[in-house]
Amino acid sequence: MQIYVPETLASNPPIVLALHGCFGSGEDYFAQAGYDSYAESLGALLIFPTSQKDFNCWDVASAAALSHGNQADNEVLVNMVNYAIETYSADPSRVFVTGSSSGCMMTNILCATYPEVFSAATCYSGVAAGCFAGSPGSSPITSNRSCANGEVQKTGDEWAAQVHAMYPGYSGNYPSLKTWHGTADSLVFYQNLKEQIKLWSTVFGVEFSNNETSTPEIDYTTMVFGDGKQFEAVSAVGVGHTVPIHQESDFEWFGLL
């Protein structure tokens, strides 16, 4: 686990947990994300963990990973957050998670299995929580590929039921989520954005409101659901795997800018 502590740490600082993709590392993702300048200006803590197995992919397929409190990667990541809260007197009401590819997949899982830990989330080029359920692995090498290929398609109610089964009895709020995907993604197919939309719009109980074209840039369209405070999805025309990280948008979504 790599924790980035800014030169001037804010009192009760916020935390951003940032998750790399397959074949990556926390160190690599720190360099890729470009969040350090924001951490410095905001006095925020950044956590960049590294997955140690399955080609450095996060476990988003096992039964333990798709549940609350069963010692899988999701619980390990939450323990890192709790360590940072205790060690640096961080604000538990301002904990955020983001990630790319496998990191986006785990972001979806964390929103589903530990919703009480995170206030908001953003992620890039992932899949709906539970999409890899039953797969022998979570990597391009070990998975059965049906999920990544966009073949796992469900109704919103079916997805929501799967999420609620991951944390039985939970009745609190879920983290607000902004998820991004490229239309030209040939590794994690674009259909997976549509599945995330069905899942989270149902969980939040929000309907599509409007498109914001050329937002945040040309060839990007932001799909707003409800009042735009709980869920947005961004479609990037012609963009492959993965959508580039949009740092300012992330920190705005977290309510830190």
C-alpha positions as CSV (number, residue, x, y, z in Angstrom):
1,M,0.0,0.0,0.0
2,Q,1.3,3.4,-1.0
3,I,-0.1,6.4,0.9
4,Y,0.6,9.8,-0.5
5,V,0.6,12.4,2.3
6,P,0.7,16.0,1.0
7,E,3.3,18.5,2.4
8,T,0.5,20.3,4.3
9,L,-2.1,17.7,5.4
10,A,-5.5,19.2,6.1
11,S,-7.1,18.8,9.5
12,N,-9.4,15.7,9.2
13,P,-8.4,15.3,5.6
14,P,-10.4,13.5,2.9
15,I,-9.2,10.2,1.5
16,V,-9.1,9.1,-2.2
17,L,-8.6,5.4,-2.8
18,A,-7.3,4.9,-6.3
19,L,-7.2,1.4,-7.9
20,H,-5.1,0.3,-10.8
21,G,-6.0,-2.0,-13.6
22,C,-4.7,-5.5,-14.4
23,F,-0.9,-5.9,-14.9
24,G,-0.5,-2.6,-13.0
25,S,0.6,-1.4,-9.6
26,G,-0.2,1.3,-7.1
27,E,3.1,3.0,-8.1
28,D,2.2,2.9,-11.8
29,Y,-1.3,4.2,-11.1
30,F,0.0,7.0,-9.0
31,A,2.1,8.2,-11.9
32,Q,-0.8,7.8,-14.3
33,A,-3.5,9.4,-12.3
34,G,-2.0,12.8,-11.7
35,Y,-3.9,13.3,-8.5
36,D,-0.9,14.5,-6.4
37,S,-1.3,18.2,-7.3
38,Y,-4.9,18.0,-6.2
39,A,-3.9,16.3,-3.0
40,E,-1.3,19.1,-2.3
41,S,-3.8,21.9,-2.9
42,L,-6.6,20.2,-0.9
43,G,-4.5,18.6,1.8
44,A,-6.0,15.2,0.9
45,L,-4.6,11.7,1.5
46,L,-4.2,9.4,-1.5
47,I,-4.1,5.6,-1.2
48,F,-2.6,3.6,-4.1
49,P,-2.7,-0.1,-3.2
50,T,-1.3,-3.0,-5.4
51,S,-3.1,-6.2,-6.2
52,Q,-0.7,-9.2,-5.7
53,K,-2.5,-12.0,-7.6
54,D,-4.3,-13.0,-10.9
55,F,-2.0,-10.8,-13.1
56,N,-2.4,-8.0,-10.6
57,C,-6.2,-7.8,-11.2
58,W,-8.6,-7.2,-8.3
59,D,-10.8,-10.1,-7.3
60,V,-14.2,-9.2,-8.6
61,A,-15.4,-12.8,-9.3
62,S,-15.2,-14.9,-6.2
63,A,-18.2,-15.4,-3.8
64,A,-16.1,-13.8,-1.0
65,A,-15.4,-10.7,-3.1
66,L,-19.1,-10.3,-4.0
67,S,-20.1,-10.0,-0.3
68,H,-19.5,-8.0,2.8
69,G,-17.0,-9.1,5.4
70,N,-15.5,-12.2,3.9
71,Q,-11.8,-11.3,3.8
72,A,-11.5,-10.8,0.0
73,D,-9.8,-7.9,-1.8
74,N,-12.7,-5.6,-1.1
75,E,-12.4,-6.0,2.7
76,V,-8.6,-5.6,2.5
77,L,-9.1,-2.3,0.7
78,V,-11.5,-1.1,3.3
79,N,-9.1,-2.0,6.0
80,M,-6.5,0.2,4.3
81,V,-9.0,3.1,4.4
82,N,-9.7,2.4,8.1
83,Y,-5.9,2.4,8.8
84,A,-5.6,5.8,7.1
85,I,-8.5,7.2,9.0
86,E,-7.0,6.1,12.3
87,T,-3.4,7.0,11.5
88,Y,-4.0,10.5,10.0
89,S,-7.3,11.4,11.7
90,A,-9.0,11.5,8.3
91,D,-12.6,12.3,7.9
92,P,-14.7,9.1,7.6
93,S,-17.5,11.1,5.9
94,R,-15.2,12.1,3.0
95,V,-13.8,8.8,1.7
96,F,-13.8,8.4,-2.0
97,V,-12.9,5.6,-4.5
98,T,-11.9,5.6,-8.1
99,G,-10.2,3.3,-10.5
100,S,-9.5,2.2,-14.1
101,S,-10.4,-1.1,-15.8
102,S,-10.1,-3.7,-13.1
103,G,-9.9,-0.8,-10.7
104,C,-13.3,0.4,-12.0
105,M,-14.7,-3.1,-11.6
106,M,-13.5,-3.1,-8.0
107,T,-15.0,0.4,-7.5
108,N,-18.4,-1.0,-8.5
109,I,-17.9,-3.9,-6.0
110,L,-16.9,-1.6,-3.2
111,C,-20.0,0.6,-3.8
112,A,-22.1,-2.5,-3.6
113,T,-20.4,-4.3,-0.7
114,Y,-19.1,-1.5,1.5
115,P,-21.5,1.4,0.6
116,E,-21.3,2.9,4.1
117,V,-17.5,3.5,3.8
118,F,-17.5,5.7,0.7
119,S,-19.3,9.0,0.0
120,A,-18.7,9.0,-3.8
121,A,-17.0,7.2,-6.6
122,T,-15.8,7.6,-10.1
123,C,-14.4,5.0,-12.5
124,Y,-13.2,4.3,-16.0
125,S,-13.9,1.4,-18.4
126,G,-15.2,-1.2,-16.0
127,V,-18.2,-3.5,-15.5
128,A,-21.3,-3.7,-13.3
129,A,-20.9,-5.2,-9.8
130,G,-21.4,-8.9,-10.0
131,C,-20.8,-9.2,-13.8
132,F,-17.9,-11.6,-13.2
133,A,-19.8,-13.8,-10.7
134,G,-19.0,-17.4,-11.3
135,S,-16.0,-16.7,-13.5
136,P,-12.9,-18.7,-12.7
137,G,-10.9,-15.5,-12.4
138,S,-10.9,-11.7,-12.8
139,S,-8.2,-11.2,-15.4
140,P,-8.2,-11.3,-19.2
141,I,-6.2,-14.6,-18.9
142,T,-8.3,-16.4,-16.2
143,S,-11.8,-15.1,-16.7
144,N,-14.4,-16.7,-19.0
145,R,-14.6,-13.4,-21.0
146,S,-18.4,-13.4,-21.3
147,C,-18.6,-10.4,-18.9
148,A,-15.9,-8.3,-20.5
149,N,-17.4,-9.1,-23.9
150,G,-20.7,-7.6,-22.9
151,E,-22.6,-10.9,-22.9
152,V,-23.8,-10.7,-19.3
153,Q,-27.0,-8.6,-19.7
154,K,-29.7,-8.2,-17.1
155,T,-32.6,-6.0,-16.3
156,G,-32.1,-3.2,-13.8
157,D,-34.2,-5.1,-11.3
158,E,-32.0,-8.2,-11.7
159,W,-28.8,-6.2,-11.2
160,A,-30.2,-4.4,-8.2
161,A,-31.3,-7.6,-6.6
162,Q,-27.8,-9.0,-7.1
163,V,-26.3,-5.9,-5.4
164,H,-28.7,-6.0,-2.5
165,A,-27.8,-9.7,-2.0
166,M,-24.1,-8.7,-1.6
167,Y,-24.9,-6.9,1.6
168,P,-28.1,-8.4,3.1
169,G,-30.0,-6.1,5.4
170,Y,-28.2,-2.9,4.4
171,S,-30.7,-0.1,4.1
172,G,-28.4,3.0,4.0
173,N,-27.3,5.2,1.1
174,Y,-25.0,4.1,-1.7
175,P,-22.0,6.2,-2.9
176,S,-22.8,8.6,-5.7
177,L,-21.2,7.2,-8.9
178,K,-19.9,8.7,-12.1
179,T,-18.7,6.0,-14.5
180,W,-17.0,6.5,-17.9
181,H,-16.6,4.2,-20.9
182,G,-15.3,4.5,-24.5
183,T,-17.4,3.4,-27.4
184,A,-14.3,1.8,-29.1
185,D,-13.3,-0.3,-26.2
186,S,-12.3,-3.8,-27.5
187,L,-11.2,-5.2,-24.2
188,V,-14.1,-4.4,-21.9
189,F,-17.0,-3.9,-24.4
190,Y,-19.1,-0.7,-24.4
191,Q,-22.2,-2.8,-23.5
192,N,-20.8,-2.9,-19.9
193,L,-21.5,0.8,-19.5
194,K,-25.2,0.1,-20.4
195,E,-25.3,-2.6,-17.8
196,Q,-23.8,-0.3,-15.1
197,I,-26.5,2.3,-16.1
198,K,-29.2,-0.3,-15.6
199,L,-27.8,-1.4,-12.3
200,W,-27.1,2.0,-10.6
201,S,-30.1,3.9,-12.0
202,T,-32.3,1.1,-10.4
203,V,-30.4,1.1,-7.1
204,F,-30.7,4.9,-6.9
205,G,-34.2,4.9,-8.2
206,V,-33.4,7.6,-10.8
207,E,-34.4,7.9,-14.4
208,F,-32.5,9.4,-17.3
209,S,-32.9,13.2,-17.4
210,N,-30.8,14.6,-20.2
211,N,-27.6,14.4,-22.2
212,E,-24.9,17.0,-21.8
213,T,-23.0,16.9,-25.2
214,S,-19.4,17.8,-25.6
215,T,-19.1,17.5,-21.8
216,P,-16.5,17.5,-20.4
217,E,-14.9,17.7,-23.8
218,I,-15.6,17.2,-27.5
219,D,-16.9,13.6,-28.4
220,Y,-17.8,13.0,-24.7
221,T,-21.4,12.9,-23.7
222,T,-22.5,13.0,-20.0
223,M,-25.8,11.2,-19.4
224,V,-27.5,12.7,-16.3
225,F,-29.8,10.7,-14.2
226,G,-32.3,12.2,-11.7
227,D,-30.9,15.6,-10.5
228,G,-27.3,14.5,-11.4
229,K,-26.3,14.2,-7.8
230,Q,-26.3,10.4,-7.4
231,F,-25.4,9.0,-10.8
232,E,-23.9,10.0,-14.1
233,A,-22.5,8.0,-17.0
234,V,-20.1,9.4,-19.6
235,S,-19.8,8.0,-23.1
236,A,-16.6,8.7,-25.0
237,V,-16.9,8.4,-28.7
238,G,-14.0,6.6,-30.4
239,V,-12.1,6.1,-27.2
240,G,-10.7,2.7,-26.4
241,H,-9.4,1.0,-23.3
242,T,-9.2,2.9,-21.0
243,V,-10.8,6.3,-20.9
244,P,-8.2,8.8,-19.8
245,I,-8.5,9.9,-16.2
246,H,-10.2,13.3,-15.8
247,Q,-8.8,14.6,-12.6
248,E,-10.7,17.8,-12.3
249,S,-14.0,16.1,-13.0
250,D,-13.2,13.4,-10.4
251,F,-12.5,15.9,-7.6
252,E,-15.6,17.9,-8.6
253,W,-17.7,14.8,-8.3
254,F,-16.2,14.1,-4.9
255,G,-17.3,17.6,-3.8
256,L,-13.7,18.7,-3.1
257,L,-13.6,21.4,-5.8
